[in-house]
Amino acid sequence: MPIDPAIAIGADLGSNEFAWETSDVQLYHLALGAGLDDLSYLDDVAPQVLPTFATVAATFHATEAPRVSFPGVEIDLARIVHGSQEIVVHQPIPPSGKATTSTRIAEVWDKGKAAVIVQESTTVDTDGNPLWSARSSIFARGEGGFGGERGPSESVALPDREPDFDVTTKTLPQQALLYRMCGDRNPLHSDPAFAKAAGFPAPILHGLCTYGIVCKTVVGAALDADAARVKGFRAKFAGVVYPGESLRCRIWRDGSQLLVAVTVPERDDAPALADVVVTLA
Ligand SMILES: CCCCCCC[C@@H](O)CC(=O)SCCNC(=O)CCNC(=O)[C@H](O)C(C)(C)COP(=O)(O)OP(=O)(O)OC[C@H]1O[C@@H](n2cnc3c(N)ncnc32)[C@H](O)[C@@H]1OP(=O)(O)O
């Protein structure tokens, strides 16, 4: 059975010790498109670190495609897409360091035509101080119908007024090929034959690449280019993005948070990210 919720829900996926260097942080920022306009992300000594580095730090040096194989879960990689991502940083991420991430399966939802598997993780430094927490889901197409619960159905309403910022960032045709150097070697992003077999006309951009680009765009447009002002960032991957397309971010101030709608202007503003909430430090 590909999914057995009785085994999967609550399963401890163990701990992973890892280290990162300033050059990893620089490469991550380059893979999100940082350049001469964003030199603070590329400094050799003390680059500022986007909080979204939390999503790649533990697996930065991976060179194998990920496997969707956990207690109670065995799914073909071609069937899954990243569904959602949330991070909360408990202190600014240092440009180099050592840490341990512990992960568990928090929830498994049965959407009928698909399954949604939610993981939660906490990351602490070598003294046990919390660095960041994360929650993410994978959306497994064709893997529903195992008799589980459907789970919550929530969405974030956007203000009924013009956005405070409206910024469009162009991605590169080779964006996913650059981004996979940060550890996610899923061939869905690099191999046209694999992408076609998975039901896409061409390789798609990593969800976490879009997520990082959007965070960088929001920091640049609305937060005086100060990445330390982001405390939390959550988003749902609402539609695929193809490398080379643009990401339009409409940003609304909303008290102690920012709300963002992310669309692809080349395809009539098709949604890319939805339910985007940036919590301010
Ligand atoms: C260990 C290995 C880990 C690997 C991690 C990931 C590795 C990466 O390399 C993979 C990637 O980066 S893939 C790229 C990023 N992701 C995407 O591009 C997905 C974009 N989204 C889509 O295509 C559709 O929204 C789609 C397909 C997600 C959903 O569209 P539809 O099928 O039309 O669904 P819909 O009818 O709208 O909704 C059905 C129910 O599902 C819920 N739902 C929808 N989108 C969701 C999403 N993104 N995440 C979680 N749940 C989602 C809906 O709420 C609905 O449930 P309900 O009726 O109960 O509300």
The ligand as a Tripos MOL2 file, in Angstrom:
@<TRIPOS>MOLECULE
LIG
   60    62     1     0     0
SMALL
NO_CHARGES

@<TRIPOS>ATOM
      1 C1         11.0640   13.6930    0.3400 C.3       1 LIG1
      2 C2         10.8050   14.3170   -0.9880 C.3       1 LIG1
      3 C3         10.2430   15.6760   -0.8780 C.3       1 LIG1
      4 C4         10.1890   16.3660   -2.1790 C.3       1 LIG1
      5 C5          9.6000   17.7580   -2.0300 C.3       1 LIG1
      6 C6          9.3670   18.4410   -3.3170 C.3       1 LIG1
      7 C7         10.4490   18.2650   -4.3570 C.3       1 LIG1
      8 C8         10.4220   19.3140   -5.4270 C.3       1 LIG1
      9 O1         11.5160   19.0470   -6.2990 O.3       1 LIG1
     10 C9          9.1160   19.2930   -6.1810 C.3       1 LIG1
     11 C10         8.7360   20.6090   -6.6780 C.2       1 LIG1
     12 O2          9.3420   21.6140   -6.4300 O.2       1 LIG1
     13 S1          7.3100   20.6830   -7.6730 S.3       1 LIG1
     14 C11         7.1610   22.4240   -8.0600 C.3       1 LIG1
     15 C12         6.3910   23.2180   -7.0790 C.3       1 LIG1
     16 N1          4.9820   22.8360   -6.9810 N.am      1 LIG1
     17 C13         4.1130   23.1080   -7.9880 C.2       1 LIG1
     18 O3          4.4710   23.6300   -9.0180 O.2       1 LIG1
     19 C14         2.6740   22.7330   -7.7510 C.3       1 LIG1
     20 C15         1.7730   23.8130   -8.2860 C.3       1 LIG1
     21 N2          0.3530   23.5170   -7.9690 N.am      1 LIG1
     22 C16        -0.3940   22.7650   -8.7730 C.2       1 LIG1
     23 O4          0.0310   22.3030   -9.8290 O.2       1 LIG1
     24 C17        -1.8200   22.5060   -8.3230 C.3       1 LIG1
     25 O5         -2.1980   23.5190   -7.4400 O.3       1 LIG1
     26 C18        -1.9850   21.1290   -7.6240 C.3       1 LIG1
     27 C19        -1.6800   20.0030   -8.6180 C.3       1 LIG1
     28 C20        -1.0630   21.0180   -6.4080 C.3       1 LIG1
     29 C21        -3.4240   20.9970   -7.1240 C.3       1 LIG1
     30 O6         -4.3110   21.2950   -8.1660 O.3       1 LIG1
     31 P1         -5.6310   20.4470   -8.3730 P.3       1 LIG1
     32 O7         -5.3120   19.0090   -8.6100 O.co2     1 LIG1
     33 O8         -6.4380   21.1690   -9.3880 O.co2     1 LIG1
     34 O9         -6.2760   20.5120   -6.9280 O.3       1 LIG1
     35 P2         -7.5940   21.2550   -6.4720 P.3       1 LIG1
     36 O10        -8.7720   20.6240   -7.1640 O.co2     1 LIG1
     37 O11        -7.4030   22.7300   -6.5810 O.co2     1 LIG1
     38 O12        -7.6580   20.9110   -4.9250 O.3       1 LIG1
     39 C22        -7.8890   19.5750   -4.5010 C.3       1 LIG1
     40 C23        -7.6500   19.5280   -3.0060 C.3       1 LIG1
     41 O13        -6.2500   19.6480   -2.7200 O.3       1 LIG1
     42 C24        -5.9720   20.8200   -1.9460 C.3       1 LIG1
     43 N3         -4.8010   21.4800   -2.5270 N.ar      1 LIG1
     44 C25        -4.7730   22.1170   -3.7130 C.ar      1 LIG1
     45 N4         -3.5430   22.5790   -3.9450 N.ar      1 LIG1
     46 C26        -2.7770   22.2440   -2.8780 C.ar      1 LIG1
     47 C27        -1.4420   22.4770   -2.5670 C.ar      1 LIG1
     48 N5         -0.6270   23.1750   -3.3600 N.pl3     1 LIG1
     49 N6         -0.9700   21.9920   -1.3970 N.ar      1 LIG1
     50 C28        -1.7830   21.3180   -0.5540 C.ar      1 LIG1
     51 N7         -3.0960   21.0670   -0.8180 N.ar      1 LIG1
     52 C29        -3.5840   21.5400   -1.9780 C.ar      1 LIG1
     53 C30        -7.2070   21.6980   -2.0800 C.3       1 LIG1
     54 O14        -7.3830   22.5140   -0.9430 O.3       1 LIG1
     55 C31        -8.3140   20.6750   -2.2690 C.3       1 LIG1
     56 O15        -8.6920   20.1520   -1.0100 O.3       1 LIG1
     57 P3        -10.1110   20.6080   -0.3540 P.3       1 LIG1
     58 O16       -11.1650   20.3410   -1.3960 O.co2     1 LIG1
     59 O17       -10.2220   19.7720    0.8640 O.co2     1 LIG1
     60 O18        -9.9600   22.0950   -0.0600 O.co2     1 LIG1
@<TRIPOS>BOND
     1     1     2 1
     2     2     3 1
     3     3     4 1
     4     4     5 1
     5     5     6 1
     6     6     7 1
     7     7     8 1
     8     8     9 1
     9     8    10 1
    10    10    11 1
    11    11    12 2
    12    11    13 1
    13    13    14 1
    14    14    15 1
    15    15    16 1
    16    16    17 1
    17    17    18 2
    18    17    19 1
    19    19    20 1
    20    20    21 1
    21    21    22 1
    22    22    23 2
    23    22    24 1
    24    24    25 1
    25    24    26 1
    26    26    27 1
    27    26    28 1
    28    26    29 1
    29    29    30 1
    30    30    31 1
    31    31    32 2
    32    31    33 1
    33    31    34 1
    34    34    35 1
    35    35    36 2
    36    35    37 1
    37    35    38 1
    38    38    39 1
    39    39    40 1
    40    40    41 1
    41    40    55 1
    42    41    42 1
    43    42    43 1
    44    42    53 1
    45    43    44 ar
    46    43    52 ar
    47    44    45 ar
    48    45    46 ar
    49    46    47 ar
    50    46    52 ar
    51    47    48 1
    52    47    49 ar
    53    49    50 ar
    54    50    51 ar
    55    51    52 ar
    56    53    54 1
    57    53    55 1
    58    55    56 1
    59    56    57 1
    60    57    58 2
    61    57    59 1
    62    57    60 1
@<TRIPOS>SUBSTRUCTURE
     1 LIG1         1 GROUP 0 **** ****
